[in-house]
Amino acid sequence: MGDVTSFYDEIGGMETIRTIVDTFYAGVAEDPVMRPMYPEEDLGPAAERLTLFLAQYWGGPKTYSERRGHPRLRMRHAPFAVTPDAAQHWLTHFRAGLDAAELTPEQDEQFWDYVTHAAQFMVNTLE
């Protein structure tokens, strides 16, 4: 019986997740719709949280839950007006992150499917 490999391992682990997240936040930093949704002047802590969340979600270390508990994504984002437009901006930057990671087409499709559903799920206002 062979070893079971997680999606996290298949895509290259933490190095790949960091590439995606670093590229994502480079876009967010310059985005007039997204940047105001991040109250911290330094985006580093937000990037670290997203890195740890994605690593755990895809089968990597459980550091996110050890530090922050259950993700409770909708609750954590409730203070922010996540509009359909904001979700599209978020996806634009995530797309750039996935492109930078140079995943296989199958891996890219799996990751993109998750994030597009997540972006839609996080919309909490239509205005």
C-alpha positions in Angstrom: 0.0 0.0 0.0 1.5 3.3 -1.1 1.8 6.5 0.8 -1.1 8.9 0.6 0.1 12.3 -0.6 -2.0 15.4 0.2 -2.8 18.0 -2.4 -0.5 20.3 -0.3 2.4 17.9 -0.9 1.5 17.4 -4.6 1.7 21.2 -5.3 5.0 21.7 -3.6 4.0 22.4 0.0 4.6 25.7 1.8 6.9 27.1 -0.9 4.1 27.0 -3.4 1.5 28.3 -1.0 3.8 31.3 -0.2 4.3 32.0 -3.9 0.5 32.2 -4.3 -0.1 34.3 -1.2 2.8 36.7 -1.8 1.7 37.3 -5.4 -1.9 37.7 -4.2 -1.0 40.3 -1.5 1.3 42.2 -3.9 -1.9 42.8 -6.0 -4.0 43.6 -3.0 -1.5 46.2 -1.8 -2.2 48.3 -4.9 -5.9 47.6 -5.3 -8.2 50.5 -4.5 -11.1 48.1 -3.7 -9.3 45.5 -1.7 -6.6 47.5 0.2 -9.2 49.3 2.4 -10.5 46.0 3.6 -7.2 45.3 5.3 -7.0 47.6 8.4 -3.4 46.6 9.2 -0.8 48.9 7.7 1.5 45.9 7.2 -0.1 43.2 5.1 2.4 40.6 6.4 0.2 39.3 9.3 -2.8 38.9 6.9 -0.5 37.1 4.4 0.7 34.8 7.1 -2.8 33.9 8.2 -3.9 33.1 4.6 -0.7 31.1 4.1 -1.4 29.0 7.1 -5.1 28.6 6.3 -4.4 27.4 2.8 -1.6 25.1 3.9 -3.9 23.5 6.4 -6.9 23.4 4.1 -5.0 21.5 1.5 -3.5 18.9 3.9 -0.4 20.6 5.3 0.5 21.6 8.9 -2.4 22.3 11.3 -0.7 25.5 12.5 -3.7 27.7 11.5 -6.1 25.9 13.8 -3.5 25.6 16.6 -3.0 29.4 16.6 -6.5 30.7 15.7 -9.0 27.9 16.2 -11.7 27.1 13.7 -11.4 29.3 10.6 -15.0 30.7 10.9 -14.4 32.6 7.6 -17.7 34.3 7.3 -17.6 35.5 10.9 -14.1 36.8 10.5 -15.0 38.7 7.4 -18.4 40.0 8.6 -17.1 43.4 9.6 -16.2 44.1 6.0 -18.6 44.8 3.1 -17.7 41.9 0.8 -19.5 42.9 -2.4 -19.6 40.9 -5.7 -17.1 43.5 -7.1 -14.8 43.0 -4.1 -15.0 39.2 -4.7 -14.0 39.7 -8.3 -11.0 41.9 -7.3 -10.0 39.2 -4.8 -10.2 36.5 -7.5 -8.1 38.6 -9.9 -5.3 38.7 -7.4 -5.7 35.0 -6.6 -5.6 34.2 -10.3 -2.2 36.0 -10.5 -1.0 34.0 -7.5 -2.0 30.7 -9.1 -0.4 31.7 -12.4 2.8 32.5 -10.5 2.8 29.1 -8.9 2.8 27.3 -12.3 0.7 24.4 -11.1 -0.3 21.6 -13.4 -3.6 22.3 -15.3 -5.3 19.7 -13.0 -3.9 21.2 -9.8 -4.7 24.8 -11.0 -8.3 23.7 -11.8 -8.8 22.2 -8.3 -7.4 25.2 -6.5 -9.3 27.7 -8.7 -12.5 25.8 -8.2 -12.1 26.1 -4.4 -11.2 29.8 -4.4 -14.1 30.8 -6.8 -16.6 29.0 -4.5 -14.9 30.6 -1.5 -15.1 34.1 -3.0 -18.8 33.7 -3.8 -19.5 32.3 -0.3 -17.8 35.3 1.4 -20.1 37.9 -0.4 -22.2 39.4 2.4 -23.6 42.5 0.8 -24.7 43.4 -2.7 -23.9 47.2 -2.4 
